[in-house]
Amino acid sequence: MIARAGADIVLLDNMTPELVSEAVSLLSENGLRDNIIIEVSGGITEENLAAYAALPIDRISMGALTHSVTNTDFSLDIIKEG
């Protein structure tokens, strides 16, 4: 197990909230939860964010914040007077 090897952070990637919960439970049962930071990533959207936020994890990485955003085109024109 990575946590036993001395990892500071464990990334749980592309896992459902249910699987994340199971993984956290396993870490707790083995006395490893308090020694590591748990981060989740992959497939997290605005729609399912609350389900992940309710879990006993430390960090959530959400790529949808950058790769799925709709951009707005705007400009600033500076006109020299005189």
Secondary structure, 3 states (H helix, E strand, C coil): CHHHHCCCEEEEECCCHHHHHHHHHHHHHCCCHHHCEEEEECCCCCCCHHHHHCCCCCEECCCHHHHCCCCCCCCCCCCCCC
